Amino acid sequence: MFLWVDDKVGFATPVLGSWNPFFPIHAEESNIYQEFYGWPQVAETARKAIASMMHSSELGNDLQVQQFCYGQLISLAHVADFKSMVSFAFVDFIVPTVYSSSPIMITLYCEGTPNPLKISIALEELGLEYKVRKINLFNHEQKEQWFLDINPNGRIPAIVDTDENGRELNIWESGAILQYLVDRYDKDHKISYPQGSKEYWQMTSWLFWQVSGLGPMQGQANHFKMSAFGDYPYALNRYVNETRRLYRIMDKALANNPSGYLVGDHLSIADIAIWPWTTAYKYSGLSQIDEFPHVKDWMYRLLARPGFEKGRNVPSPHLYLQLNELSDEELTKLGKERSGWIQEAMKRDAE
Ligand SMILES: N[C@@H](CCC(=O)N[C@@H](CS)C(=O)NCC(=O)O)C(=O)O
């Protein structure tokens, strides 16, 4: 990748192969680039490159600068013939050329189930590039040693990224991954709120509510509805009733927030963490969503966002909304067909 930056005017030109469009980037008074459409970390790389060049008293013809891009060390940031480029360009221009020999990318380990979908949706909403490695749950790939080396808990999602020193980072547990993505890549708070703000703590509260409450409770409800062989009315009622209670809490919160999001005035990881689970309401024993009109409205409104549309179909077409159209009998039949792997996974987990 090549990146040309005009420090004064506030334009950056990423040159990817022969593709060479101009993107406006917002330069604040401090001249620190805050935002580069969908690519804040590239702007940050550019800022660092400029800063290090400006501090370099001897700008030789073959200046080499080590920089980071997408969290990975750019093997060689090479400013060829820097002096002549400056004189060649407008007098005010600083034109660092930064290239990466290996494109840096997050790898997402996933399948089209609710927990991994949170991450693909967040990545899409952030406009980040990422690689997808589908994990075949039916073949218990999540329990294979190579994957346990990434996530010792043997569950999806997990991601692998690279830290600022070029070291590999494995992050697992969907809530932790969401927090990591916004901490590192959401500097302009597209899907989060500034740390320490009231909204930040509300968002964090809902995130924990989802990972410790809604996810496990609804997960148990769908286990007893769809996967348990035998009839366990006590367990099914307990978990479905708890799920219903949690949906009621959420319905009330949405009714009380005029923005239509769970927290503040825009989308956040609180909405993203919950959304994939609500699309699976019938799978979890809630016969219809009309009982929670604000949840229903919110669910379909988020569905219309391109990031949700793209993210929910990773790594394969999203199924859960369609499953809500099935009759109880059809769902039970489907559950019986699918539950074999869950029984087998339970057996292995118990060993
Ligand atoms: N608390 C975990 C739950 C992860 C989880 O249970 N993932 C499911 C898919 S949605 C899974 O990997 N199931 C496979 C198994 O149970 O072996 C998280 O939020 O990431």
The ligand as a MOL file (V3000), in Angstrom:
LIG
                    3D

  0  0  0     0  0            999 V3000
M  V30 BEGIN CTAB
M  V30 COUNTS 20 19 0 0 0
M  V30 BEGIN ATOM
M  V30 1 N -19.5420 -16.6280 25.9990 0
M  V30 2 C -19.1040 -16.9760 24.6770 0
M  V30 3 C -20.0600 -18.0090 24.0920 0
M  V30 4 C -19.5330 -18.5830 22.8070 0
M  V30 5 C -20.3890 -19.7300 22.3170 0
M  V30 6 O -21.0250 -20.4680 23.0730 0
M  V30 7 N -20.3780 -19.9110 21.0090 0
M  V30 8 C -21.1100 -20.9940 20.3980 0
M  V30 9 C -21.6160 -20.5540 19.0320 0
M  V30 10 S -22.7520 -19.2190 19.1530 0
M  V30 11 C -20.1600 -22.1730 20.1950 0
M  V30 12 O -18.9970 -21.9890 19.9230 0
M  V30 13 N -20.6500 -23.4000 20.3460 0
M  V30 14 C -19.8620 -24.5560 20.1370 0
M  V30 15 C -19.7850 -25.4660 21.3160 0
M  V30 16 O -20.5460 -25.2840 22.2630 0
M  V30 17 O -18.9780 -26.3900 21.2700 0
M  V30 18 C -19.0440 -15.7160 23.8050 0
M  V30 19 O -19.8280 -14.7880 24.0570 0
M  V30 20 O -18.2000 -15.6580 22.8980 0
M  V30 END ATOM
M  V30 BEGIN BOND
M  V30 1 1 1 2
M  V30 2 1 2 3
M  V30 3 1 2 18
M  V30 4 1 3 4
M  V30 5 1 4 5
M  V30 6 2 5 6
M  V30 7 1 5 7
M  V30 8 1 7 8
M  V30 9 1 8 9
M  V30 10 1 8 11
M  V30 11 1 9 10
M  V30 12 2 11 12
M  V30 13 1 11 13
M  V30 14 1 13 14
M  V30 15 1 14 15
M  V30 16 2 15 16
M  V30 17 1 15 17
M  V30 18 2 18 19
M  V30 19 1 18 20
M  V30 END BOND
M  V30 END CTAB
M  END
